[in-house]
Amino acid sequence: MKIQIFSDLHCDVAPTKPIVIGNDVEVVVAAGDIAEGAKNAPAFDPMLIVEVGA
């Protein structure tokens, strides 16, 4: 299984670089501080949000 990990993207406080997901990737993990609000987060389809330690 090919997994690609993104961590601490901080999309809400800094200009974001394009998020490139490899063609052979089966699972994307977006961990850490992604964004303060969902409206600022990049869209992944489908999306599973698991919030731990909020």
N, CA, C and O of each residue as an XYZ file, in Angstrom:
216
protein
N       0.847     -1.168      0.000
C       0.000      0.000      0.000
C       0.899      1.240      0.000
O       1.837      1.338      0.791
N       0.604      2.167     -0.882
C       1.359      3.422     -0.974
C       0.647      4.487     -0.146
O      -0.530      4.773     -0.365
N       1.372      5.068      0.807
C       0.825      6.094      1.692
C       1.637      7.368      1.527
O       2.867      7.332      1.505
N       0.941      8.495      1.409
C       1.605      9.794      1.337
C       1.171     10.606      2.549
O      -0.018     10.692      2.855
N       2.148     11.203      3.241
C       1.867     11.920      4.480
C       2.164     13.403      4.314
O       3.222     13.787      3.815
N       1.211     14.233      4.742
C       1.398     15.676      4.841
C       1.265     16.021      6.317
O       0.416     15.455      7.006
N       2.081     16.928      6.808
C       2.015     17.285      8.217
C       2.153     18.788      8.400
O       2.953     19.442      7.730
N       1.359     19.320      9.319
C       1.435     20.735      9.701
C       1.393     21.665      8.497
O       2.307     22.463      8.289
N       0.343     21.562      7.713
C       0.209     22.380      6.502
C      -0.075     23.850      6.811
O       0.326     24.724      6.043
N      -0.754     24.135      7.912
C      -1.075     25.512      8.332
C      -1.656     26.332      7.181
O      -1.188     27.438      6.911
N      -2.651     25.808      6.516
C      -3.270     26.481      5.366
C      -3.935     27.800      5.743
O      -4.186     28.631      4.870
N      -4.222     28.003      7.011
C      -4.912     29.212      7.440
C      -3.980     30.390      7.710
O      -4.455     31.522      7.813
N      -2.687     30.168      7.825
C      -1.779     31.257      8.194
C      -0.692     31.546      7.168
O       0.028     32.535      7.308
N      -0.557     30.736      6.173
C       0.510     30.944      5.197
C       0.006     30.588      3.806
O      -0.856     29.722      3.658
N       0.538     31.248      2.794
C       0.179     30.847      1.427
C       0.562     29.384      1.218
O       1.648     28.949      1.599
N      -0.342     28.645      0.612
C      -0.071     27.221      0.439
C       0.562     26.938     -0.910
O       0.257     27.580     -1.915
N       1.439     25.971     -0.901
C       1.991     25.453     -2.144
C       0.989     24.419     -2.651
O       0.230     23.855     -1.863
N       0.979     24.169     -3.942
C       0.076     23.124     -4.450
C       0.374     21.787     -3.772
O       1.532     21.408     -3.595
N      -0.677     21.093     -3.405
C      -0.524     19.777     -2.798
C      -0.607     18.752     -3.914
O      -1.640     18.605     -4.567
N       0.480     18.057     -4.119
C       0.561     17.086     -5.209
C       0.517     15.686     -4.613
O       1.347     15.315     -3.783
N      -0.468     14.923     -5.056
C      -0.614     13.543     -4.604
C      -0.175     12.634     -5.737
O      -0.653     12.758     -6.864
N       0.731     11.723     -5.436
C       1.250     10.806     -6.440
C       0.168      9.939     -7.055
O      -0.821      9.607     -6.401
N       0.357      9.577     -8.305
C      -0.634      8.769     -9.029
C      -0.841      7.392     -8.418
O      -1.939      6.840     -8.497
N       0.203      6.829     -7.809
C       0.100      5.475     -7.268
C      -0.251      5.451     -5.782
O      -0.249      4.386     -5.165
N      -0.553      6.613     -5.202
C      -0.865      6.705     -3.773
C      -2.287      6.216     -3.526
O      -3.224      6.607     -4.223
N      -2.432      5.349     -2.516
C      -3.740      4.796     -2.165
C      -4.344      5.459     -0.932
O      -5.565      5.504     -0.781
N      -3.489      5.971     -0.051
C      -3.951      6.596      1.189
C      -3.176      7.888      1.404
O      -1.951      7.915      1.280
N      -3.902      8.965      1.730
C      -3.267     10.236      2.075
C      -3.555     10.513      3.542
O      -4.705     10.472      3.979
N      -2.498     10.796      4.298
C      -2.636     11.160      5.703
C      -2.269     12.629      5.827
O      -1.144     13.025      5.519
N      -3.222     13.433      6.279
C      -2.968     14.849      6.558
C      -2.979     14.984      8.073
O      -4.039     14.967      8.699
N      -1.798     15.117      8.657
C      -1.657     15.101     10.112
C      -1.243     16.467     10.638
O      -0.791     17.331      9.886
N      -1.404     16.643     11.924
C      -0.944     17.871     12.557
C      -1.897     19.023     12.327
O      -3.090     18.821     12.098
N      -1.364     20.236     12.390
C      -2.173     21.440     12.222
C      -2.425     21.679     10.740
O      -1.520     22.082     10.009
N      -3.648     21.432     10.299
C      -3.997     21.600      8.891
C      -4.489     23.017      8.654
O      -3.904     23.752      7.858
N      -5.548     23.405      9.329
C      -6.109     24.750      9.199
C      -7.026     25.004     10.382
O      -7.572     24.070     10.970
N      -7.190     26.255     10.722
C      -8.073     26.627     11.830
C      -9.534     26.358     11.478
O     -10.305     25.910     12.327
N      -9.913     26.630     10.236
C     -11.291     26.407      9.806
C     -11.332     25.585      8.533
O     -10.429     25.674      7.702
N     -12.368     24.790      8.380
C     -12.469     23.905      7.217
C     -12.530     24.680      5.907
O     -12.123     24.160      4.868
N     -13.032     25.915      5.934
C     -13.143     26.685      4.694
C     -11.772     27.009      4.100
O     -11.673     27.300      2.908
N     -10.713     26.963      4.915
C      -9.369     27.262      4.435
C      -8.575     26.017      4.060
O      -7.481     26.117      3.505
N      -9.118     24.860      4.358
C      -8.388     23.622      4.109
C      -8.553     23.181      2.662
O      -9.617     23.358      2.069
N      -7.496     22.608      2.100
C      -7.643     22.085      0.739
C      -8.652     20.936      0.718
O      -8.801     20.218      1.707
N      -9.325     20.769     -0.381
C     -10.358     19.733     -0.487
C      -9.746     18.414     -0.936
O      -9.085     18.342     -1.972
N      -9.970     17.390     -0.158
C      -9.591     16.037     -0.543
C     -10.892     15.269     -0.720
O     -11.806     15.418      0.090
N     -10.993     14.464     -1.744
C     -12.220     13.732     -2.000
C     -11.875     12.275     -2.226
O     -11.131     12.008     -3.169
N     -12.331     11.329     -1.474
C     -13.144     11.481     -0.276
C     -12.300     11.914      0.921
O     -11.077     11.780      0.906
N     -12.957     12.430      1.951
C     -12.255     12.941      3.122
C     -12.756     12.237      4.370
O     -13.960     12.078      4.567
N     -11.832     11.822      5.198
C     -12.142     11.262      6.510
C     -11.413     12.134      7.514
O     -10.188     12.248      7.472
N     -12.159     12.747      8.412
C     -11.541     13.602      9.414
C     -11.597     12.883     10.750
O     -12.673     12.537     11.238
N     -10.438     12.662     11.330
C     -10.345     12.071     12.659
C      -9.615     13.082     13.522
O      -8.428     13.339     13.322
N     -10.325     13.653     14.479
C      -9.730     14.667     15.347
C      -9.374     14.010     16.667
O     -10.228     13.423     17.331
N      -8.115     14.112     17.039
C      -7.635     13.472     18.254
C      -7.079     14.534     19.186
O      -6.297     15.386     18.765
N      -7.471     14.487     20.429
C      -6.917     15.389     21.432
C      -7.343     16.828     21.289
O      -6.559     17.733     21.576
N      -8.573     17.067     20.849
C      -9.039     18.450     20.654
C      -9.347     19.126     21.957
O      -9.749     20.289     21.969
